[in-house]
């Protein structure tokens, strides 16, 4: 029995495990192969992904290069524009410098002009003063005429004792041209050249007044002539009125000289008679009042041109 048991156990102890090992190894190899295949497949898939990424990156790179090229072209264009602007700026700076130089020159010229202007103002001020003095001298000559006629006018008014006609018109007046105007009714009847009785008395005062005035050598030196002017109205022909106006002017001078022989002897050469007929009316109206105004004796005083010229010559000599 014991022998049989020993024989029975021995075969069990020598069992063959190789097939099981082989199966295990086969399984391991298959697993490894699967893992390798999976890794290979994954590698292939990864390579495809990287290729796609690489292609995309290349495309992006090409696009970036194109953008860089366009940016480079734009940069070159901007550089060209900047260069042109720099040239323009340099030109403007040069123009600005020239303009500043002109402004500075203008300032200097202005300063010189101001100095000259101030000098001219001084000259003008001096000239104005000199002209004022000349004007005063010339005005004194003009006033001389008025003063003489005012004195004669006062003598007439003292004689007649009234200054207006019944119509209210002045018997004696000094007009705007500094002429003494005497209403004809004081000396003559209408249409007559014969001095009235009242006129003889009036012309006596005339003669005395003119003698007293001409006795002043300063006054006499300035006077060239004392003009007695006859004026008629429009009634009748102009030839008749011309004769009448001349005869009246002559009658006034003749009567004054007869009343004052001293005036005739000393100053007769100063008096002159003129007739203007109807051609210088004071009032051109057709009424009788207008005609009365126009019938008149007018006395004007002419100042010597030489006296005025001497004053001007003295002024010019002083300015030189």
Phi, psi and omega in degrees: 000315178295323179294320179295322178295319179296320179292330181286324181284327185298309180302324179295322180292335182259035178294148183262115179264004184299314179302319180295320179297318180299316179298319180298315182294321179298318180297318180296318180298316179299317179297316179298317179300318180296318179296318179296316180299317179296320179294321179296313180299319178295323179295317178298315180298318179296319179297319179298317179297316181293325176297317177299315179298321180295316178298316178298319179295320178298317179299314178298322180295317178298317178297319179295319178297320178296317177297319179296322179295314179296320178297322177295319177297315178298322179296317177298319179297316178296322178298318178297315178298318179297320179296317178295319178295321178297320177298316179297320179296319178297320178297315179297321178297319178296317178297320179297319178297317178296319180296318178297321178296319178296320179298316179297319177296321177299320178298317179296316179297321179297318179298319178295319180296320179297318178298315179296322180297319178297320177296318179296322178298321177296316180297317180296319178299316178296320180295320179298320178296317179295320179294324177298319178295318177297316179300320179297320179294316180293323177295327178296326177292316179297319179293333179300315178301312182296318182295320178298312182293326177297321180294318177295318179300318179296322178296318179296314183294327175296324183286314187275339177072003177214162185237359181223158174281170175303333178277000179089003178279143180294137176284324179226132180210159174250120185278184184292341179263018179060045174246143177274121183251122182245123179300135187298332183295343177287337188240325188226154169278161181299130178078006183243150174249010179269127182293132181287167177301316177297324180296323178299316179295321180294316181290336173298316177294324175305309184299317180295320180296315181293323178298315180297321180293315184285346175292341178280113184297326179295320178291314183299327180295330184273337189274130174267315179201156173247111189262124175261115185249130175261136179229135180247171175269187186271001178291136180083183181280159181290332178295316179296319180292328178293313178300317182296316182293322178292317181297322180293316179299317179294322181296323179297311181296315181300318181293317179299317181292323178293325181282339184216090181294332177297317177300318181295314184291320185273319191229018181301330183291347181278344189261142179219147181246139180218143176242138182242009179053228183256009195270001175230066183286148172282319181233111184282006182293160183272358186283165179294326178296320178296318180295324178298319177298320186287334176282105189203160167252131183237132181247125177234150181245127178260126178275142180299131175296324182297324180293317177296318180296324178296320178297316179295319179297318177300320179296314180296320178297320179293320180292325177291000000 
